């Protein structure tokens, strides 16, 4: 198959990187919505955790259908389907906010997540295949920097338009603001959909030349014969559980530990945390040209396990800055685990592998509920202790587990 042109590769990289910004914005807003629903709809922390359950449960449900679409219609087809679902879910916020219904909100965010599952299932491996396997983690972290920008913007928007309205004072204005934000997102997503329709993009094999490596039956049993992939899927499950849990109760933790801090002000510190998340990616990504991505992942995750212990010891403003530091050291985890999990796989397994890694995001649907239960019974800091084993496993995967099958691809291909 002829190689894709340099221009088409650049267009593909720019358009797909823009998708990372869009789902970063969605994630940045979801944790603010968690606290907003506690304030405006009078729900408990455990119940508000169902928002993350619906959101990240959508990833689990829709990742496999997204990979099936990608197999038949390519990465572009899967991305277009994801954008359509994202827009539909965003527009469903209209009836949810009009009815002040938490249950309709759950449905809307579930549909949004189904769209994002299709985007992530296709965009993440697509980025890794727009060049050599050697620099796959580097390339994916570059694209994820745009994701960090979106995550940073989410809490700023939410802090100004949602959390600035005191609990129970003007629920109609609060819900109207929520509605307008998501209608605006739907319009942007629709424009992106049009851009993908009118532009011809190369498939990953057109760029990397891996199409001939597609040997074997492409089955799940073949895929799971790769030990580094099996371990990587579990690492992603536990990492996302930790990341989502850390974000879901950031505002709760901050106001409990910093006397006099309001929800609105805490949301700005959450924005700072997401800036730290972005800075972590920007600063660390170039280091992957010089140092092992797995060792960086292991070091950062081990540091986070220590920081979570300190969250239960330190009080006042320093405790909030320690939590912000957790976000800095989480920054490169998702794209690095993703790239390390699929980098040695034959081309015929990549789309299926990607869908399973995206399904593992369901860890984010589970952790907030249990953290919320502990927070309701004790305090939010105690809930954060659940993140320690997650970070320790990811650290082990970075140091050891990700190196399991470095020679297997040469045998399979």
BAPATOR-635141 format. One record per residue (C-alpha): residue number from 1; x, y, z. Coordinates in nm, 4 decimals, decimal comma. Example, Ala and Ser with C-alpha at 12.3 -4.5 7.8 and 13.67 -1.06 7.14 Angstrom:
// BAPATOR-635141
<node seq="1" east="1,2300" north="-0,4500" up="0,7800"/>
<node seq="2" east="1,3670" north="-0,1060" up="0,7140"/>
// end
This chain:
// BAPATOR-635141
<node seq="1" east="0,0000" north="0,0000" up="0,0000"/>
<node seq="2" east="0,1418" north="0,3438" up="-0,0842"/>
<node seq="3" east="0,2548" north="0,5589" up="0,2040"/>
<node seq="4" east="0,0430" north="0,8545" up="0,3089"/>
<node seq="5" east="0,1671" north="1,2008" up="0,2163"/>
<node seq="6" east="0,3351" north="1,4242" up="0,4730"/>
<node seq="7" east="0,0531" north="1,6782" up="0,4382"/>
<node seq="8" east="-0,2226" north="1,4241" up="0,5043"/>
<node seq="9" east="-0,0350" north="1,2965" up="0,8111"/>
<node seq="10" east="-0,0043" north="1,6504" up="0,9484"/>
<node seq="11" east="-0,3759" north="1,7198" up="0,8883"/>
<node seq="12" east="-0,4647" north="1,3919" up="1,0588"/>
<node seq="13" east="-0,2441" north="1,4710" up="1,3585"/>
<node seq="14" east="-0,3923" north="1,8213" up="1,4009"/>
<node seq="15" east="-0,7552" north="1,7063" up="1,3732"/>
<node seq="16" east="-0,7110" north="1,4088" up="1,6033"/>
<node seq="17" east="-0,5186" north="1,6177" up="1,8570"/>
<node seq="18" east="-0,8164" north="1,8571" up="1,8649"/>
<node seq="19" east="-1,0281" north="1,5606" up="1,9772"/>
<node seq="20" east="-0,8031" north="1,5200" up="2,2797"/>
<node seq="21" east="-0,8877" north="1,8787" up="2,3791"/>
<node seq="22" east="-1,2617" north="1,8094" up="2,3448"/>
<node seq="23" east="-1,2682" north="1,5074" up="2,5705"/>
<node seq="24" east="-1,0338" north="1,6820" up="2,8120"/>
<node seq="25" east="-1,2918" north="1,9594" up="2,8443"/>
<node seq="26" east="-1,5626" north="1,7020" up="2,9097"/>
<node seq="27" east="-1,3563" north="1,5371" up="3,1827"/>
<node seq="28" east="-1,2632" north="1,8723" up="3,3385"/>
<node seq="29" east="-1,6322" north="1,9562" up="3,3713"/>
<node seq="30" east="-1,7492" north="1,6214" up="3,5079"/>
<node seq="31" east="-1,5779" north="1,6577" up="3,8452"/>
<node seq="32" east="-1,7193" north="2,0102" up="3,8875"/>
<node seq="33" east="-2,0645" north="1,8739" up="3,8008"/>
<node seq="34" east="-2,0196" north="1,6171" up="4,0774"/>
<node seq="35" east="-1,9984" north="1,8920" up="4,3427"/>
<node seq="36" east="-2,2552" north="2,1068" up="4,1634"/>
<node seq="37" east="-2,5147" north="1,8310" up="4,1828"/>
<node seq="38" east="-2,4390" north="1,7849" up="4,5533"/>
<node seq="39" east="-2,5079" north="2,1559" up="4,6030"/>
<node seq="40" east="-2,8048" north="2,2114" up="4,3735"/>
<node seq="41" east="-2,9856" north="1,8748" up="4,3725"/>
<node seq="42" east="-2,9208" north="1,7843" up="4,7384"/>
<node seq="43" east="-2,7578" north="1,4453" up="4,6772"/>
<node seq="44" east="-2,4962" north="1,2687" up="4,8928"/>
<node seq="45" east="-2,1309" north="1,2188" up="4,7975"/>
<node seq="46" east="-2,1922" north="0,8493" up="4,7323"/>
<node seq="47" east="-2,4885" north="0,9298" up="4,5061"/>
<node seq="48" east="-2,2910" north="1,1959" up="4,3208"/>
<node seq="49" east="-2,0346" north="0,9219" up="4,2530"/>
<node seq="50" east="-2,2966" north="0,7633" up="4,0273"/>
<node seq="51" east="-2,2223" north="1,0436" up="3,7819"/>
<node seq="52" east="-1,8738" north="0,8993" up="3,7345"/>
<node seq="53" east="-2,0280" north="0,5507" up="3,7251"/>
<node seq="54" east="-2,2510" north="0,6507" up="3,4318"/>
<node seq="55" east="-1,9747" north="0,8470" up="3,2608"/>
<node seq="56" east="-1,7002" north="0,5868" up="3,2826"/>
<node seq="57" east="-1,9456" north="0,2997" up="3,2509"/>
<node seq="58" east="-2,0173" north="0,4328" up="2,9016"/>
<node seq="59" east="-1,6545" north="0,3708" up="2,8115"/>
<node seq="60" east="-1,6873" north="0,0071" up="2,9200"/>
<node seq="61" east="-2,0119" north="-0,0512" up="2,7307"/>
<node seq="62" east="-1,9207" north="0,1179" up="2,4042"/>
<node seq="63" east="-1,5493" north="0,0471" up="2,3554"/>
<node seq="64" east="-1,6075" north="-0,2905" up="2,1855"/>
<node seq="65" east="-1,8771" north="-0,1629" up="1,9431"/>
<node seq="66" east="-1,6407" north="0,1247" up="1,8611"/>
<node seq="67" east="-1,3621" north="-0,1171" up="1,7724"/>
<node seq="68" east="-1,5983" north="-0,3189" up="1,5516"/>
<node seq="69" east="-1,6910" north="-0,0026" up="1,3622"/>
<node seq="70" east="-1,3217" north="0,0815" up="1,3280"/>
<node seq="71" east="-1,2473" north="-0,2627" up="1,1852"/>
<node seq="72" east="-1,5080" north="-0,2127" up="0,9149"/>
<node seq="73" east="-1,4842" north="0,1610" up="0,8456"/>
<node seq="74" east="-1,1375" north="0,2480" up="0,9758"/>
<node seq="75" east="-1,0265" north="0,4920" up="1,2431"/>
<node seq="76" east="-1,2055" north="0,7786" up="1,0688"/>
<node seq="77" east="-1,5421" north="0,5986" up="1,0764"/>
<node seq="78" east="-1,5073" north="0,5287" up="1,4477"/>
<node seq="79" east="-1,4139" north="0,8890" up="1,5184"/>
<node seq="80" east="-1,7121" north="1,0245" up="1,3246"/>
<node seq="81" east="-1,9498" north="0,7980" up="1,5161"/>
<node seq="82" east="-1,7953" north="0,9177" up="1,8417"/>
<node seq="83" east="-1,8423" north="1,2832" up="1,7532"/>
<node seq="84" east="-2,2084" north="1,2222" up="1,6636"/>
<node seq="85" east="-2,2787" north="1,0546" up="1,9983"/>
<node seq="86" east="-2,0896" north="1,3263" up="2,1870"/>
<node seq="87" east="-2,3109" north="1,5937" up="2,0279"/>
<node seq="88" east="-2,6315" north="1,3984" up="2,0992"/>
<node seq="89" east="-2,5373" north="1,3488" up="2,4646"/>
<node seq="90" east="-2,4470" north="1,7159" up="2,5066"/>
<node seq="91" east="-2,7864" north="1,8195" up="2,3661"/>
<node seq="92" east="-2,9612" north="1,5830" up="2,6112"/>
<node seq="93" east="-2,8409" north="1,8167" up="2,8860"/>
<node seq="94" east="-3,1265" north="2,0470" up="2,7724"/>
<node seq="95" east="-3,4146" north="1,8285" up="2,9025"/>
<node seq="96" east="-3,2058" north="1,7210" up="3,2033"/>
<node seq="97" east="-3,1409" north="2,0783" up="3,3163"/>
<node seq="98" east="-3,4996" north="2,1879" up="3,2428"/>
<node seq="99" east="-3,6342" north="1,9064" up="3,4631"/>
<node seq="100" east="-3,3608" north="1,9420" up="3,7301"/>
<node seq="101" east="-3,3357" north="1,5639" up="3,6982"/>
<node seq="102" east="-3,0223" north="1,3847" up="3,8166"/>
<node seq="103" east="-3,1420" north="1,0666" up="3,6433"/>
<node seq="104" east="-3,1693" north="1,2351" up="3,3028"/>
<node seq="105" east="-2,8270" north="1,3884" up="3,3606"/>
<node seq="106" east="-2,6934" north="1,0366" up="3,4154"/>
<node seq="107" east="-2,8380" north="0,9245" up="3,0807"/>
<node seq="108" east="-2,6952" north="1,2301" up="2,9038"/>
<node seq="109" east="-2,3468" north="1,1793" up="3,0453"/>
<node seq="110" east="-2,3639" north="0,8082" up="2,9634"/>
<node seq="111" east="-2,4305" north="0,8929" up="2,5960"/>
<node seq="112" east="-2,1513" north="1,1516" up="2,5984"/>
<node seq="113" east="-1,9196" north="0,8831" up="2,7379"/>
<node seq="114" east="-2,0218" north="0,6377" up="2,4657"/>
<node seq="115" east="-1,9131" north="0,8979" up="2,2122"/>
<node seq="116" east="-1,5878" north="0,9596" up="2,3965"/>
<node seq="117" east="-1,5260" north="0,5836" up="2,4149"/>
<node seq="118" east="-1,5448" north="0,5697" up="2,0357"/>
<node seq="119" east="-1,3134" north="0,8708" up="2,0056"/>
<node seq="120" east="-1,0566" north="0,7303" up="2,2491"/>
<node seq="121" east="-1,0726" north="0,3778" up="2,1072"/>
<node seq="122" east="-0,9776" north="0,5177" up="1,7686"/>
<node seq="123" east="-0,7775" north="0,8348" up="1,8345"/>
<node seq="124" east="-0,5270" north="0,6869" up="2,0808"/>
<node seq="125" east="-0,3996" north="0,3998" up="1,8632"/>
<node seq="126" east="-0,4273" north="0,6185" up="1,5526"/>
<node seq="127" east="-0,1815" north="0,8682" up="1,7033"/>
<node seq="128" east="0,0596" north="0,5876" up="1,7941"/>
<node seq="129" east="0,0502" north="0,4646" up="1,4328"/>
<node seq="130" east="0,1197" north="0,8040" up="1,2733"/>
<node seq="131" east="0,4899" north="0,7208" up="1,2815"/>
<node seq="132" east="0,7317" north="0,4645" up="1,4251"/>
<node seq="133" east="0,6622" north="0,2421" up="1,7275"/>
<node seq="134" east="0,9802" north="0,3725" up="1,8914"/>
<node seq="135" east="0,8301" north="0,7190" up="1,9441"/>
<node seq="136" east="0,4694" north="0,6060" up="2,0000"/>
<node seq="137" east="0,4594" north="0,7046" up="2,3700"/>
<node seq="138" east="0,6223" north="1,0392" up="2,2875"/>
<node seq="139" east="0,3685" north="1,1105" up="2,0113"/>
<node seq="140" east="0,0712" north="1,0143" up="2,2281"/>
<node seq="141" east="0,1911" north="1,2328" up="2,5153"/>
<node seq="142" east="0,2234" north="1,5276" up="2,2743"/>
<node seq="143" east="-0,1420" north="1,4837" up="2,1719"/>
<node seq="144" east="-0,2413" north="1,4424" up="2,5366"/>
<node seq="145" east="-0,1069" north="1,7913" up="2,6088"/>
<node seq="146" east="-0,4147" north="1,9226" up="2,4248"/>
<node seq="147" east="-0,6217" north="1,7002" up="2,6528"/>
<node seq="148" east="-0,4617" north="1,8744" up="2,9504"/>
<node seq="149" east="-0,5647" north="2,2153" up="2,8161"/>
<node seq="150" east="-0,9259" north="2,0979" up="2,7933"/>
<node seq="151" east="-0,9163" north="1,9577" up="3,1467"/>
<node seq="152" east="-0,7794" north="2,2881" up="3,2753"/>
<node seq="153" east="-1,0590" north="2,4892" up="3,1103"/>
<node seq="154" east="-1,3383" north="2,2703" up="3,2510"/>
<node seq="155" east="-1,3102" north="2,3683" up="3,6215"/>
<node seq="156" east="-1,2641" north="2,7367" up="3,5317"/>
<node seq="157" east="-1,5895" north="2,7326" up="3,3356"/>
<node seq="158" east="-1,7633" north="2,5326" up="3,6086"/>
<node seq="159" east="-1,6310" north="2,7522" up="3,8878"/>
<node seq="160" east="-1,7518" north="3,0725" up="3,7218"/>
<node seq="161" east="-2,0897" north="2,9518" up="3,5955"/>
<node seq="162" east="-2,1929" north="2,6709" up="3,8325"/>
<node seq="163" east="-2,0221" north="2,6710" up="4,1725"/>
<node seq="164" east="-2,0304" north="3,0508" up="4,2055"/>
<node seq="165" east="-2,4058" north="3,0144" up="4,2603"/>
<node seq="166" east="-2,4578" north="2,9225" up="4,6259"/>
<node seq="167" east="-2,6415" north="2,6037" up="4,7126"/>
<node seq="168" east="-3,0185" north="2,6402" up="4,6739"/>
<node seq="169" east="-3,0116" north="3,0153" up="4,5983"/>
<node seq="170" east="-3,0932" north="3,0107" up="4,2249"/>
<node seq="171" east="-3,1173" north="2,6593" up="4,0846"/>
<node seq="172" east="-3,2870" north="2,7802" up="3,7649"/>
<node seq="173" east="-2,9943" north="3,0080" up="3,6759"/>
<node seq="174" east="-2,7495" north="2,7325" up="3,7639"/>
<node seq="175" east="-2,9232" north="2,4806" up="3,5377"/>
<node seq="176" east="-2,9520" north="2,7397" up="3,2585"/>
<node seq="177" east="-2,5762" north="2,7939" up="3,2730"/>
<node seq="178" east="-2,5169" north="2,4188" up="3,2613"/>
<node seq="179" east="-2,7435" north="2,3967" up="2,9581"/>
<node seq="180" east="-2,5688" north="2,6770" up="2,7694"/>
<node seq="181" east="-2,2225" north="2,5301" up="2,8267"/>
<node seq="182" east="-2,3209" north="2,1941" up="2,6839"/>
<node seq="183" east="-2,5123" north="2,3414" up="2,3901"/>
<node seq="184" east="-2,1932" north="2,5303" up="2,3065"/>
<node seq="185" east="-1,9926" north="2,2070" up="2,3290"/>
<node seq="186" east="-2,2424" north="2,0337" up="2,0995"/>
<node seq="187" east="-2,1959" north="2,3078" up="1,8382"/>
<node seq="188" east="-1,8155" north="2,2738" up="1,8485"/>
<node seq="189" east="-1,8373" north="1,8945" up="1,8232"/>
<node seq="190" east="-2,0676" north="1,9249" up="1,5207"/>
<node seq="191" east="-1,8126" north="2,1490" up="1,3455"/>
<node seq="192" east="-1,5431" north="1,8905" up="1,4151"/>
<node seq="193" east="-1,7657" north="1,6209" up="1,2665"/>
<node seq="194" east="-1,7948" north="1,8222" up="0,9440"/>
<node seq="195" east="-1,4153" north="1,8639" up="0,9286"/>
<node seq="196" east="-1,3664" north="1,4885" up="0,9545"/>
<node seq="197" east="-1,6268" north="1,4286" up="0,6824"/>
<node seq="198" east="-1,4612" north="1,6619" up="0,4304"/>
<node seq="199" east="-1,0966" north="1,5651" up="0,4928"/>
<node seq="200" east="-0,9384" north="1,2460" up="0,3602"/>
<node seq="201" east="-0,7208" north="1,0925" up="0,6305"/>
<node seq="202" east="-0,4689" north="0,8061" up="0,6080"/>
<node seq="203" east="-0,5170" north="0,4834" up="0,8004"/>
<node seq="204" east="-0,2464" north="0,3941" up="1,0508"/>
<node seq="205" east="-0,1014" north="0,1193" up="0,8304"/>
<node seq="206" east="-0,0580" north="0,3713" up="0,5457"/>
<node seq="207" east="0,1906" north="0,5574" up="0,7668"/>
<node seq="208" east="0,3656" north="0,2985" up="0,9797"/>
<node seq="209" east="0,3800" north="0,0272" up="0,7178"/>
<node seq="210" east="0,2688" north="-0,2350" up="0,9722"/>
<node seq="211" east="-0,0018" north="-0,3892" up="0,7593"/>
<node seq="212" east="0,2151" north="-0,6890" up="0,6701"/>
<node seq="213" east="0,2660" north="-0,7643" up="1,0376"/>
<node seq="214" east="-0,0957" north="-0,8841" up="1,0663"/>
<node seq="215" east="-0,0282" north="-1,2548" up="1,1256"/>
<node seq="216" east="-0,2256" north="-1,4929" up="1,3458"/>
<node seq="217" east="-0,6026" north="-1,5147" up="1,3758"/>
<node seq="218" east="-0,6489" north="-1,1768" up="1,5454"/>
<node seq="219" east="-0,8508" north="-1,3402" up="1,8254"/>
<node seq="220" east="-0,8833" north="-1,2380" up="2,1882"/>
<node seq="221" east="-0,6803" north="-1,5440" up="2,2884"/>
<node seq="222" east="-0,3977" north="-1,4316" up="2,0609"/>
<node seq="223" east="-0,4164" north="-1,0795" up="2,2030"/>
<node seq="224" east="-0,4122" north="-1,1954" up="2,5644"/>
<node seq="225" east="-0,1138" north="-1,4170" up="2,4959"/>
<node seq="226" east="0,0875" north="-1,0934" up="2,5157"/>
<node seq="227" east="0,1684" north="-1,0622" up="2,8845"/>
<node seq="228" east="0,2595" north="-0,6927" up="2,8701"/>
<node seq="229" east="-0,0847" north="-0,6230" up="2,7231"/>
<node seq="230" east="-0,2722" north="-0,8189" up="2,9932"/>
<node seq="231" east="-0,0804" north="-0,6442" up="3,2678"/>
<node seq="232" east="-0,1230" north="-0,3099" up="3,0921"/>
<node seq="233" east="-0,5015" north="-0,3416" up="3,0765"/>
<node seq="234" east="-0,5104" north="-0,3941" up="3,4531"/>
<node seq="235" east="-0,2683" north="-0,1048" up="3,5040"/>
<node seq="236" east="-0,4974" north="0,1234" up="3,3046"/>
<node seq="237" east="-0,8019" north="0,0072" up="3,5029"/>
<node seq="238" east="-0,6318" north="0,0886" up="3,8338"/>
<node seq="239" east="-0,4761" north="0,4118" up="3,7125"/>
<node seq="240" east="-0,8055" north="0,5517" up="3,5824"/>
<node seq="241" east="-0,9712" north="0,4484" up="3,9099"/>
<node seq="242" east="-0,7088" north="0,6551" up="4,0918"/>
<node seq="243" east="-0,7236" north="0,9543" up="3,8550"/>
<node seq="244" east="-1,1013" north="0,9781" up="3,8564"/>
<node seq="245" east="-1,1209" north="0,9294" up="4,2321"/>
<node seq="246" east="-0,8608" north="1,2014" up="4,2890"/>
<node seq="247" east="-1,0566" north="1,4461" up="4,0743"/>
<node seq="248" east="-1,4079" north="1,3527" up="4,1855"/>
<node seq="249" east="-1,3475" north="1,4593" up="4,5461"/>
<node seq="250" east="-1,0803" north="1,7242" up="4,4989"/>
<node seq="251" east="-1,3212" north="2,0043" up="4,5894"/>
<node seq="252" east="-1,4612" north="1,8123" up="4,8883"/>
<node seq="253" east="-1,1110" north="1,7401" up="5,0185"/>
<node seq="254" east="-0,9994" north="2,1010" up="4,9705"/>
<node seq="255" east="-1,2876" north="2,2634" up="5,1585"/>
<node seq="256" east="-1,2560" north="2,0093" up="5,4423"/>
<node seq="257" east="-0,8831" north="2,0698" up="5,4896"/>
<node seq="258" east="-0,8469" north="2,4416" up="5,4151"/>
<node seq="259" east="-1,0583" north="2,6379" up="5,6614"/>
<node seq="260" east="-1,2707" north="2,9088" up="5,4990"/>
<node seq="261" east="-1,2190" north="2,7848" up="5,1420"/>
<node seq="262" east="-1,5411" north="2,8033" up="4,9373"/>
<node seq="263" east="-1,6528" north="2,5556" up="4,6708"/>
<node seq="264" east="-1,5995" north="2,8179" up="4,4008"/>
<node seq="265" east="-1,2447" north="2,8942" up="4,5180"/>
<node seq="266" east="-1,1721" north="2,5225" up="4,5499"/>
<node seq="267" east="-1,2729" north="2,4760" up="4,1857"/>
<node seq="268" east="-1,0009" north="2,7231" up="4,0865"/>
<node seq="269" east="-0,7470" north="2,5215" up="4,2817"/>
<node seq="270" east="-0,8765" north="2,2205" up="4,0914"/>
<node seq="271" east="-0,7960" north="2,4165" up="3,7740"/>
<node seq="272" east="-0,4456" north="2,4698" up="3,9111"/>
<node seq="273" east="-0,4230" north="2,0932" up="3,9670"/>
<node seq="274" east="-0,5133" north="2,0365" up="3,6030"/>
<node seq="275" east="-0,2568" north="2,2980" up="3,4984"/>
<node seq="276" east="-0,0056" north="2,0937" up="3,6985"/>
<node seq="277" east="-0,1343" north="1,7894" up="3,5104"/>
<node seq="278" east="-0,0684" north="1,9679" up="3,1799"/>
<node seq="279" east="0,2724" north="2,0965" up="3,2921"/>
<node seq="280" east="0,3633" north="1,7434" up="3,3947"/>
<node seq="281" east="0,3008" north="1,6254" up="3,0404"/>
<node seq="282" east="0,4799" north="1,9180" up="2,8788"/>
<node seq="283" east="0,7858" north="1,8844" up="3,1030"/>
<node seq="284" east="0,8037" north="1,5054" up="3,1049"/>
<node seq="285" east="0,7269" north="1,4184" up="2,7423"/>
<node seq="286" east="1,0665" north="1,5383" up="2,6089"/>
<node seq="287" east="1,2366" north="1,3222" up="2,8735"/>
<node seq="288" east="1,0938" north="1,0151" up="2,6991"/>
<node seq="289" east="1,3404" north="1,0777" up="2,4183"/>
<node seq="290" east="1,6247" north="1,0191" up="2,6692"/>
<node seq="291" east="1,4813" north="0,7904" up="2,9389"/>
<node seq="292" east="1,2614" north="0,4817" up="2,9431"/>
<node seq="293" east="0,8913" north="0,5725" up="2,9417"/>
<node seq="294" east="0,8251" north="0,2763" up="3,1717"/>
<node seq="295" east="1,0773" north="0,3909" up="3,4314"/>
<node seq="296" east="0,9349" north="0,7425" up="3,4310"/>
<node seq="297" east="0,5854" north="0,5965" up="3,4778"/>
<node seq="298" east="0,7080" north="0,3786" up="3,7652"/>
<node seq="299" east="0,8866" north="0,6635" up="3,9415"/>
<node seq="300" east="0,5941" north="0,9040" up="3,9144"/>
<node seq="301" east="0,3407" north="0,6463" up="4,0351"/>
<node seq="302" east="0,5522" north="0,5498" up="4,3367"/>
<node seq="303" east="0,5812" north="0,9183" up="4,4318"/>
<node seq="304" east="0,2017" north="0,9459" up="4,4140"/>
<node seq="305" east="0,1561" north="0,6539" up="4,6539"/>
<node seq="306" east="0,3681" north="0,8461" up="4,9059"/>
<node seq="307" east="0,1767" north="1,1711" up="4,8449"/>
<node seq="308" east="-0,1581" north="1,0011" up="4,9119"/>
<node seq="309" east="-0,0303" north="0,8862" up="5,2517"/>
<node seq="310" east="0,0664" north="1,2463" up="5,3279"/>
<node seq="311" east="-0,2857" north="1,3643" up="5,2350"/>
<node seq="312" east="-0,4024" north="1,1909" up="5,5521"/>
<node seq="313" east="-0,1356" north="1,3544" up="5,7672"/>
<node seq="314" east="-0,1019" north="1,7142" up="5,6480"/>
<node seq="315" east="-0,3776" north="1,9736" up="5,7017"/>
<node seq="316" east="-0,4455" north="2,3301" up="5,5906"/>
<node seq="317" east="-0,3365" north="2,4820" up="5,2610"/>
<node seq="318" east="-0,0260" north="2,2544" up="5,2281"/>
<node seq="319" east="-0,2561" north="1,9518" up="5,2006"/>
<node seq="320" east="-0,4282" north="2,1019" up="4,8966"/>
<node seq="321" east="-0,0936" north="2,1676" up="4,7295"/>
<node seq="322" east="0,0077" north="1,8074" up="4,7981"/>
<node seq="323" east="-0,3089" north="1,6956" up="4,6185"/>
<node seq="324" east="-0,2194" north="1,9273" up="4,3301"/>
<node seq="325" east="0,1221" north="1,7562" up="4,3160"/>
<node seq="326" east="-0,0560" north="1,4213" up="4,2726"/>
<node seq="327" east="-0,1988" north="1,5525" up="3,9462"/>
<node seq="328" east="0,1469" north="1,6558" up="3,8235"/>
<node seq="329" east="0,2776" north="1,3029" up="3,8744"/>
<node seq="330" east="-0,0328" north="1,1408" up="3,7204"/>
<node seq="331" east="0,0119" north="1,3453" up="3,4043"/>
<node seq="332" east="0,1849" north="1,0958" up="3,1752"/>
<node seq="333" east="0,0212" north="0,7789" up="3,3101"/>
<node seq="334" east="-0,2720" north="0,7200" up="3,0731"/>
<node seq="335" east="-0,0923" north="0,7713" up="2,7390"/>
<node seq="336" east="0,2213" north="0,5952" up="2,8613"/>
<node seq="337" east="0,0328" north="0,2874" up="2,9850"/>
<node seq="338" east="-0,1673" north="0,2885" up="2,6616"/>
<node seq="339" east="0,1421" north="0,3035" up="2,4408"/>
<node seq="340" east="0,3382" north="0,0475" up="2,6450"/>
<node seq="341" east="0,0421" north="-0,1913" up="2,6312"/>
<node seq="342" east="0,0016" north="-0,1939" up="2,2515"/>
<node seq="343" east="0,3456" north="-0,0988" up="2,1176"/>
<node seq="344" east="0,4649" north="-0,4564" up="2,0524"/>
<node seq="345" east="0,1397" north="-0,5912" up="1,9078"/>
<node seq="346" east="0,0847" north="-0,6995" up="1,5445"/>
<node seq="347" east="-0,1288" north="-0,4539" up="1,3468"/>
<node seq="348" east="-0,4281" north="-0,6889" up="1,3292"/>
<node seq="349" east="-0,4581" north="-0,6793" up="1,7094"/>
<node seq="350" east="-0,4236" north="-0,3054" up="1,7686"/>
<node seq="351" east="-0,7884" north="-0,1990" up="1,7272"/>
<node seq="352" east="-0,9151" north="-0,4795" up="1,9511"/>
<node seq="353" east="-0,6410" north="-0,4050" up="2,2051"/>
<node seq="354" east="-0,7357" north="-0,0395" up="2,2023"/>
<node seq="355" east="-1,1005" north="-0,1190" up="2,2739"/>
<node seq="356" east="-1,0039" north="-0,3328" up="2,5738"/>
<node seq="357" east="-0,7736" north="-0,0641" up="2,7128"/>
<node seq="358" east="-1,0591" north="0,1867" up="2,6761"/>
<node seq="359" east="-1,2977" north="-0,0597" up="2,8447"/>
<node seq="360" east="-1,0572" north="-0,0664" up="3,1384"/>
<node seq="361" east="-1,1485" north="0,2985" up="3,1976"/>
<node seq="362" east="-1,4479" north="0,1503" up="3,3801"/>
<node seq="363" east="-1,2207" north="0,1681" up="3,6843"/>
<node seq="364" east="-1,3249" north="0,5317" up="3,6976"/>
<node seq="365" east="-1,6889" north="0,4244" up="3,7312"/>
<node seq="366" east="-1,6191" north="0,2175" up="4,0406"/>
<node seq="367" east="-1,3740" north="0,4125" up="4,2562"/>
<node seq="368" east="-1,5763" north="0,7336" up="4,3242"/>
<node seq="369" east="-1,8665" north="0,5381" up="4,4743"/>
<node seq="370" east="-1,6462" north="0,3598" up="4,7278"/>
<node seq="371" east="-1,4498" north="0,6775" up="4,8020"/>
<node seq="372" east="-1,7822" north="0,8554" up="4,8529"/>
<node seq="373" east="-1,9064" north="0,5888" up="5,0937"/>
<node seq="374" east="-1,5902" north="0,6170" up="5,3030"/>
<node seq="375" east="-1,6127" north="0,9984" up="5,2893"/>
<node seq="376" east="-1,9759" north="0,9902" up="5,4065"/>
<node seq="377" east="-1,8851" north="0,7572" up="5,6967"/>
<node seq="378" east="-1,5511" north="0,9114" up="5,7938"/>
<node seq="379" east="-1,3890" north="1,1873" up="5,5871"/>
<node seq="380" east="-1,2708" north="1,2507" up="5,2336"/>
<node seq="381" east="-0,9021" north="1,2024" up="5,3170"/>
<node seq="382" east="-0,9720" north="0,8444" up="5,4294"/>
<node seq="383" east="-1,1320" north="0,7755" up="5,0923"/>
<node seq="384" east="-0,8085" north="0,8741" up="4,9197"/>
<node seq="385" east="-0,6302" north="0,5801" up="5,0878"/>
<node seq="386" east="-0,7969" north="0,3554" up="4,8302"/>
<node seq="387" east="-0,5689" north="0,5075" up="4,5664"/>
<node seq="388" east="-0,2464" north="0,3746" up="4,7216"/>
<node seq="389" east="-0,2619" north="0,0142" up="4,5878"/>
<node seq="390" east="-0,3596" north="0,1519" up="4,2467"/>
<node seq="391" east="-0,0497" north="0,3695" up="4,2246"/>
<node seq="392" east="0,1762" north="0,0921" up="4,3560"/>
<node seq="393" east="0,0613" north="-0,1529" up="4,0874"/>
<node seq="394" east="0,1083" north="0,1069" up="3,8126"/>
<node seq="395" east="0,4574" north="0,1733" up="3,9482"/>
<node seq="396" east="0,5373" north="-0,1991" up="3,9258"/>
<node seq="397" east="0,3987" north="-0,2153" up="3,5723"/>
<node seq="398" east="0,6175" north="0,0752" up="3,4659"/>
<node seq="399" east="0,9316" north="-0,0793" up="3,6100"/>
<node seq="400" east="0,8703" north="-0,4476" up="3,5311"/>
<node seq="401" east="0,5380" north="-0,5523" up="3,3802"/>
<node seq="402" east="0,5593" north="-0,3407" up="3,0657"/>
<node seq="403" east="0,8840" north="-0,5119" up="2,9642"/>
<node seq="404" east="0,7352" north="-0,8616" up="2,9555"/>
<node seq="405" east="0,7080" north="-0,9178" up="2,5788"/>
<node seq="406" east="0,9716" north="-0,7021" up="2,4159"/>
<node seq="407" east="1,0768" north="-0,9837" up="2,1782"/>
<node seq="408" east="0,7412" north="-1,1372" up="2,0984"/>
<node seq="409" east="0,6460" north="-0,9143" up="1,8072"/>
<node seq="410" east="0,9518" north="-1,0218" up="1,6083"/>
<node seq="411" east="0,8269" north="-1,3808" up="1,6450"/>
<node seq="412" east="0,4668" north="-1,2979" up="1,5540"/>
<node seq="413" east="0,5470" north="-1,0734" up="1,2599"/>
// end
